[in-house]
């Protein structure tokens, strides 16, 4: 039985493990957390619509369902020459037939980043955001800023959707409590048109949302630093803030940057269309996917969970083809698109973009419940308690 090592317990790593176990491989999954965290539904932890435990799936339970070996540890070094992977506990794993790297990315380190919290950071930060909101709600008024950053070296590493979602949900929460007029909500970003990746129609609709919900905008100025009580920009202007939620852009994983794996300028692992890594123009037994990888494709491409899962399925298929001596491989680039259900707390908008079209369709009321239904489906289908829908 061929052995596969998968490092990373997020969307990409878990999906790889599930599909390769189905194909009768000996799979070892290594994760630096003991649980899978459903980031797309974590937006409801700060507003108390969900508890932290609702957003987590115990990896041990997933191991029991799918049969892969599980190791909870954090990757320390990679030695591709000896095919050895060392972890912080001191253990070394080596001599695998195939290795799949799915550890995600590191984050851009802005000055004063410790004065912010991120809904896309360490899962525990969602609880801290909840505490900050509780504090301001108890106070009865305040200035709250939401934003995200950019990586000029790789614009696919921007993650802005959750920032919009959390802001809209906070607006809805404050409105329900009858205190929205006492709060100033501001969205900030260093680019002139944040959200442009979604397409021109979506951009115009977002502008109408901002105006209708009385959300201020601060766009087009690079962030100099985050301070206690304010955000300082490159022109030395300041944005006052009692609480700042900021999602930094991703950049190359720290361990990858200290390895001999090929990377682009931003530090993401260079892969071919089949997610395989070449070193010195020679094929390796290493695959990389998800936030860790340097995606190719349209200028508006973005790293999303569903793209990571498509890459995972393709890798599982390609590994089987390779081991059978076949070469009918599947590529990921034809599947590049933007797909999300942007939640607002009292509805949602369906957003889709590919090479042929871009759309944003408002779904008042029902959209919110559709996203919650997806969260239920995702969790319980992964646990094998309900059937998986083909293609999802």
N, C-alpha and C positions, 0 to 999 in steps of 0.2 A: 504494500500500500504506500503510495507516494505521500510525503510529508509536506505540509504547508504551514508556514509561520505567518501570522497576521498580527501586525503591531498597530493597535489603535482600536478602541471600542466604541466608536461613533457610528454614524450612518454608513460610511464606507466599509469600515472593518467588520461590523456585525453582518451586513448584507453579504460580504465576501465569505464569511464563515458559514452562514446558512446555506448558501448555494454550493459551496465546495463539500460540505458534509453530505448534502443530498447526492453529490456525485461520488460519494464513497472515498473521500480523501481523509487522511489523518491530519486534522486541523488543530493547531494551537493558537488561541486568541490571547493576546496580551493587552491589557488595558491599565491605565494609571488610575482608573476609578473602578469601584466595585459595582457601579450601576450605569446603565445607559440613560442619558439625559435627553429628553425630547425638547430640544431648544425652541422649535416653532410654537409650542404651547406654553412656554415659560413666561410669556408676556402677561399671563393672568395671575402669576404669583404676587407681584407687587400690588395688584388691585384686589387681592384676596378672593378672586373667583376660583382659584385653585390652591391647594396646599403643595408644598415642595414634593411630598411623597407621590402626589398624583402624576408628577412629571418624570418620575424615575421608574426604570425597570431594572430589577435586580439581575445582574449578569449571571449569578449562580442559577437563577430560575431559567434564564435563557439557555444556559449550558445544559440543564436537565432536559429541556425540550428538544434542543437541536443536536446535542451530543458532542460538541467540540470540547477540547481541553481548555481550561481557563487559568491564566496566570495574572494576578494583580500586581503590577510592578511598573516602573517608569524607565523608559529607554535612556541609556547613558551614552553609549558609543556604538558606532557601526564600523565594522571592518569587512569590507566587501571582498578583500583578497582571500581571507580565511573563512569567509561566509559565517562570521561570528557577530552576535548581537549581545552586548553587555547591558545589564540593568542595574539600577541603583541599589538593589538588595545584595548585589554581588554575584548573582547567577549569570551564566552565559548560555545562550541558546545558539546552536550551530548545526551545520550539515543538513539543512532543509533543501528539499527539491525545488521549492518555490517560496519566495518571500514577498509579502504584500505590505507595503508601508502606507499606513492610513492614520497617522498621528495628528493630523490637522496642521495648523500653522501657528507660529508665534504671532505676537502683536507689535505694531509700531509703538515705540515708547516715547510718547509726548512728554514734554516738561510739565511736571506737576500732575501727572496722570493719577497719582494717589488721591487727588482731591475730587476724583470722579468715580462713578460706578458704571458698570456695563451690563446690559441684559444679555450680551453675547460673551461674557467673560466666564470666570469660574462660576459654576452653578450657584454657589453660596451667595454670590453677589445679588441674586434676585431677592433674597431675604433681606439683605441690607437696603436695597432699593425700597422694599416694602416698609422697612422701619423709617426710612427718611420721609416717605410719603405720609406715613402715620403721624410723624412728628409735625409736619407742616399742616396736615388736616386738623390736628389738635390745636395748633396755633391759630388756624383759621384764615391764613393768608400767606402769600409768598410768591417768589419768582422761581420758576422751574425751567431749566433749559435742557433740551434734548438735541443730540447731534451725532454725527459720525465723521470719521476722518478718511483720508485718501492715501494711497500708495502710488505716487507718480510713476514708479517703475513697473507697476502691474496693476492696472485699474480693475482687473477681475477680482481683486482681493478686497474690494469694498463690500461691506454688509450694512446696508441702510434700512432695509425693510422693517426689521424689528424696532428700530428707533421710531419710525413713523407709527407703527402699531402701538407701541407702549404709550406714546404721546396721545394718540387718539383715545386709548383706553383710559388714561388718566383724566383727560378732558371729560369723558363720559362719566367717570366716577365722581368727579367734582360737581358736575351738573346734577347728578342724582342726589348728592348731598346738599344741593342748593347753595353752594359756596363758590361756584366757578367764577363769578364776577370779582371775587377777592384775590384771584390768582392771575399772574401774568405768565403765559406759556410761550416759549420761544424755541424755534427750531433753527439750528445753526449748522453750517457745513462750509468747508474751504472752497468748494467748487461753486460756480455761478448758478448751476441748475441741478441741484441734487435730485436724484430720481429720474434723470434723463434717460437712463438705461431702459426704463420701462416703455419708452416711446413718447412721441410728441402729444398724442391724445391724453395719455395718462398724466403727463406733466401739466397740461392745462387743467385737467380735472383736479389734480392735487392742489393747484393754485386756488381753485374755487373752494376746495375744502378748507384751506388755510384761512381764507377771507371769511367764509361762513362761520367758522368756529372761533374766530378772533384769535388766531395764533400768529404771533409775530415771526418775522423771518430775518435771519442774519447770514447772508450768503456771500461767497466770493472773496473772503479774506482768510488767509492762512492763519492757523492758530499758533500763537507764540508760546503760550503756557496757560495752564489751569491753576488758578489761585483759590484760596479759601474765600468764597463769596463772589468770585468773578472769573471771567474768561478773558484773557489778554490776547489781542490779535496783532498781526504784523505791523499795522500802522499805529500801534500803541492805544487803539481804542479798546474800551472795556465793555463787557456785557455782564451786568450784575446778575448773580444767581445764588439763591438759597440752597439749591440742589442741582447738580449737573449729572445727567446720564449721557455718557459718551461711549460710542463703539469705535475703537481704533481699527484702522485697516490692518489686514493680515500681512505678514511677511514671512520669509523662509524660517522653517523650524530650526531652533538652536542646534539640535543634534545634527541635522542635515548640513548646516553651515560648517560644521567641524568634521565632515566626512569627505570622501573623494567622489561622492555622487555628483553628476552634472546638474547645474542649476542655472536659472536665468538670472537677470540682473537683480531681481527682487529676492532671490534665494529659494525659489520654488523648484522642485525636481523636474528636470526636462524629461518628458516621455514622448513616445510615438503615439499614433492614433489608437494603438492597442493597449496603451497604458504601460508598456514595457520600457525599462530603462536601459540605455546603452552607455557603456564606459569605454572611452577611446574608440568609439565607433563599433564596439563589439557588443552583441546581445548578452544580457545577464539573466539570472533567474529572478530578478527583482522587478516588481511592479509598484507603481505609485499612483495614487488617486485622491480625489476629494480636495480639500483645502491645501494639502501638502504639495500638489502637483501644479505645474505650469500649464494652464489650459491654453489651447490654441483655438482660434475661431474668430467670430465677429468682434468688433471693437466693444460692443455692449455686453459681451459675455460676462457671466457672473457665476460664482461658486455657490451652488445651492445643494441641499440635501438630496433632492431627487436626481440631480446630475451625478452625485457621488454614488447613489445606488445603481444607476444605469452603468456607470463605470465598473462597479463591483460585479454585476451580473455578467458584463462582457469579459472581465478578467477570468471569472470562473469558467466561462465557455472557452475562452482562448487557451487556458491552461489545459483543459481536457483535449482540445484540438492538438495542441503541441505534444502532449503525452501519447496521443494516438498516431503521431507522425503525419498529421493533417495540417492544413494551412488556411482553412476557411475562417479567418479571424474576423471578429466584430470590432468596429471602431466606435469611439465616443463622439467624434466631432460632428457627425450628422445629427446628433441628438441635442446639440447645444441650443438651449432656449431659456427663457425666464418664465417661471410659473409660480404663482403664489396666490393665496387668498389673504389679502391684507385686512386684518380685523380692526374694527373701530370700537368694539365694546357693545355697540347697538346695531351692528350690521357688519358688512365687509365689502370688499371690491375684488372681483376676479381679475387677475392681471396675467396676460400672456403675451410673449413676444418670441418670434423666431425670424428666420431670414426672409419670410414672405409677408408677415403681418404683425401688428402690435395692437393690443386692445386692453381696455380697462372697463369692466362692466360692474356698476354698483349693484349690490345685493342687500338692500335694507332688511334688517332684522334676521332674515333667513341665513344670510352669509355668516353671521356670528355663530349660529348653531351648526352650520355646515362645517366650520372649522373645528368646533368642539367634537363633532361626530368623527372628523378625520383623526383627531387625537385619540379618541376611544378606539377607532379601528386600528390605528397604528400600534397602539400598546397591546391590545388583546390578540391581534393577528400575529404579532411577533411572538407572543407567548403560546401560540397554537390553540387559543381558546375559541377563535372564530376563523373561518376560512380566509385565505388571502385572495383578494380580487386579482385576476390575471392582469399583469402590466403595472400593478401597484406594489 
